[in-house]
């Protein structure tokens, strides 16, 4: 119940702060930080709690993004109806990738490289086939209005994204306390031992990748609605995968609030860098790399893990003094 109350308090605080703000810069910062949080939390479900480190989560993001765009352009669906279709397609892609990889025992670096390869294959396919718009991409027509999921201000996008982030946090909290979550973490810690006590690693890992891919697809669908454009490089390129995994690792893998802290830290650094160096091409990737190296060297458990360790040290010191 403590996690539930914390998630609800987080949602109320962000919603109130966004409602009170009118600055476009501040609202954009909140929106993009929530977007990065959703990416990181999606990766964290599989990478942090499941121990399956993926370098190709852009695959699920891209499937969701193209599902959202094509649902409107090719099927004539309202964006609100295209959204669950996009999420289902992303989750289905995750189950397909998981079925092909986990069934043959791929894990660790092998799984990471295979997911990277799948994302690249989908990027090449998206460039080659005509219904995705090829290398030109797809543009969703401007039809402003809440009924078309195209809001007049950033507030509407923030509330929609906040709902997805809260849902991802609630799923993560459920993983912390449920039997399925315990099985997933047992498979992460020692798959052979988990199998020996009757846990089916394939079924458990498929559940983890399904949840993870679904949330990544939701982020992809959100991207399309905000920017009204998607192309193969954006959808399946490495930038999305890097942002997702770095946010989770910097914040703290396998923690509830780590991806939130990681996304906030990265966007604060990115904004500071932008103010110092302007829109220098590739500077964000350089900064992400530097931050990741520093975290791995000095705080391998991430920001959230460092905070937990600090509280334990303080508590131990107080008990000794007492």
N, C-alpha and C positions, 0 to 999 in steps of 0.2 A: 504493500500500500504506500510505503514511503516513496518509491519510485514513481508511482502514479501521481501522487500529489506534487512531486517535483516537476514532472512533465507538464501537468496542468498549470502550475505556477509559471513555468517557463513560457508556455503558450500565451497566458494572459499578459505577462510582462512584455513580451515582444509585440503582441497585438496593440496594447495600450501605447507603447512607445511609438509604434508606426502610425497609429491614429493621431497622436499629438504632433507628429512631425509634418512639415510642409516642404521642407527643403528637398529638391530633387536629388541632390548629391547624397544626402543622408538616407533617403528612401532607397536609392539604388544600391548603396552599401549594404543595407539590411537585406534587400532582396538577393543580392549576389552572395552574401554570406550564408543565407539560408539555403540557397541553391548549392553551394559548396558543401554545406552540412549534409544535405540529402545525398549527394554523391559519396561523401566520406562514410556516412552511416550505412549506405547500401553496401559499400565495399567491406565495412567492418563486420557485417553479419556473416559474410563468408570468410573473409581473411582473418578477422579478429577472433570470432567465436568458433568458426569452423576450421581455422588453421590452413585454409586453402588459398595461398597467395596468388592473386590473379594480376597479370600485366595487361589484360585485354578486356577490362570491364566496359570499354567504349563500345564493344559489340552490342551489349544489351541496351546501352544508351541510344545507339544508332538505330536499332530495331524499333525502339519506342518512338524515336523522333520521326522516322519514316512512316511508321504505323499511324501516328497522329496526322502527319501531312497527307498521306495517301488516303486515309479514311475520309478526309474532307474533300480532296481534289478528285479522287477516282470513284469513291463510293457515295459521295454526296452527303456524308454524315455530318450532323451537328458536332462541333468540337467536344461538347460534353459527352456525346455518345462515342466519339472516336477515342476518347481518353481511356476508358476501360479496355477497349480493343487493343490500344497501343501497349498498355500494361500487360495484358494477357499474352500478346506476341513476345514481349521482352522476357516474361517469365517462361514462356514456351521455349524460347531460344536458350535460356539458361538450363532448362531441363534437358534439352537436346545435347548441349555441350557437356553437361554433367553426365548424361547417360553414356556418351561416347568416351569420356575420359576416366570417370570414376570406375566404370565397369572393368576397365583394364588396369586398374590400380595406379593410375598416374597421380602423383602428388609432388609437393615441393617444387623444385625448379622445373621439372618436366611439365607439371600442370601449368605453371606460370608461362612457360614458353608456348605451350599449346594454345592457351587463351589469347596470347599476343598474335599467334599465327591465324587464329580464327577471325580476329578483328581485322587483320590485314586482308584476308581473303574476302570478307564482306565489303571492305572498302573498294577492292578491285572490282567486285561484282557490281557494286553500286555505281561505279564509274562506267561500267560496260553496258548495263541493261538500260533500255529506253524509259521504262516506267518510273525510274527514280530521277529522271532528268539528267542522267549522266554526270559528267564533270561540272555541268552548269548548276545542278541542284534544283530544288523545288522552292517556290515562293507561295506562301499562303496569302490569299487576298485579304486586304484590310476591310474588316466589317466590324467596326468598333461597337462594343456593347457587351454587357455581362452575359447575355444569352449566347453570344459567340465566343466567350472566353477571351475577349479582347477589351481590356478595361481601359477607361479613360485616364486613370492615374496608376502609379505604382502600388497604391494601397491594395487594390483588388488582387494583383499578382502576389503581393506579400501574404495576404490572408490565405490564398489558395496554396501557396508553397508552405506556409506555416502548418497548414493542415496535414500535408504530406510528411513534413519533418516530425510533427508530433506523432503521427501514426508509426513512422519508422522508429522513433524513440520508444513507443509503447511496445512494439514488436521486440525491440532489443531488451527492454525491461522484462518482457515475458521470457525471452531466452535465458535471462539471468536466474529465473526462479522456476521454470517449468521442467517437466521431465524431458521433453524434447531438447530443450537447451542444455540440460545436463548430459544427455547422450551426445549432442553435437560437440560439447567441450571435451567429453571423454574420447571421442574419435580424434579430436585435435591433439590431445595430449599423448595418446598411445592407441593407434588404430587396432593393432593386433590384440592388445589387452582388452579393448572394448569388444572386439569380435568374440573373444574367448568367454566373456560373461553374457553373451547372447544378444548384443547390439548388432543391428544390420547397418554397417557403415555406408553402404550404397544408398539405402533409403534415407538415412539421416542426412548425408551430404547432398542428396538431391533436394531435400526439403530446404536446406540452407541456401543452395544456389538459386532455387526458385524464388525465395523471398528477396534475396540480394538482387537478382536480375529484374524482378518486378519493380523495385524502387528505383533502380537505374533507368528503366524504361519510363517511369513517371517523370524523372528529371529530364529525359530526352523530349518527352511530350511537352513539358513546361517550356523548354528552350524554344521549341517551334512556335508556341503561342506568343511568347514574348518578342522574339526577333523575327518571326514570320518568314523564316528562311532556314533551309538546311541543305548541306552538300556533303559528299562522301568524306571529305577531309575533316570537316567539323564532326560529323556523326561517328566515324570509325577511326579517326586519327588518335595518336597517342596522348594528346593534351588532356582529354577527358579522363583517361585511365590514370595519368600521372596525378591530376588534381584529386581524384578520388582516393588513391592509395597514400599520397603524401599527407592529405588532411587527416586520415585515420592514424597513420603512423606518428605524425607530429603530435596529435592530440592524445593518443594512447589507444593502441589496439586492444580489443576485448574489453572495453569499458563503455559505460552508457554515455557519458558526457565527453569522452575524448574527441570524437569527431566534431562536436560543437566547438570545443576549445581550439582544435586544430584548424578548422575552417576560419574561425575568427582571427586567430594569430596570422594565418597566411594572408588573409585579405587586408589586415592592418599593415603587414609588411609590404604587400603589393601596392597599396595606396601610397605608402611612404616612398617606396621606390619610384612610383610614377611621378610623384611630386619632385623627386630629386633628379631623375633622369629623363622624364618625359616618356613618350610612347616608343621607347627604344625596342626594336624587334627582338623577341626572344628573351628579354630581361626577366620576365616572370619565371620562365623555366630555369634560368640561372639561379634566381633567388630561391626557388623551390629546392634546387639541388643543394645549395649552401645550407639552408635551414635543415634539410633532411640529414646532411652529414653531421651538423652540430648536434642534432637531437640524438642520432645514433651514438655519437661519441660521449655526450655528457648526460643524456636523459633517455636511455634506451627504452624505457617504458612510457615515454611520451610525457606531455604536460600533465595529464590526469594522473598517470602513474607516479610522477615526481611529487605531486601534491599529496597523494595517498602515503607515500614513503615519508614525507615531511611530517604529516600528522602523526604517523606511528612513532617517529623519533621523538617528537614533542611529548606525546603521551607517555612514552617510556621514560623520558627525562623527568616528567612530573611525578610518575610513580616512584622513581628512585629517590627523589627529594622528599616525597611523602613518607 
